Amino acid sequence: MKISAAKIKIFKIKNRRGYAGLCLNHLTEGKTLYQVYDRMVKALRRSKITIKKTPADIRKLVASV
C-alpha cells in the first residue's frame, strides 16, 4: 500500500526535547525532524506501507498542536 507523505504529522513534544510523528496508528520520537521522519518510514515499511514521494522539505509536515 502506498500513502502520501502528507499523512505523516510531526509535532514538537511539550516539556521535552525533540519531536514526535504520528501516522496510521504508528508513533515515533526523535531529536530532529529528519530522525522522526526516517523512523516513521521504517515503522511504516514494517507494515508493508510505503511513501509515494519524499517531500522536498520535511518541515512542511510539522503540525501545530
Helices and strands as residue ranges (DSSP letters): E 2-3, G 5-7, E 9-12, E 19-23, E 26-30, H 33-46, E 50-51, G 58-61
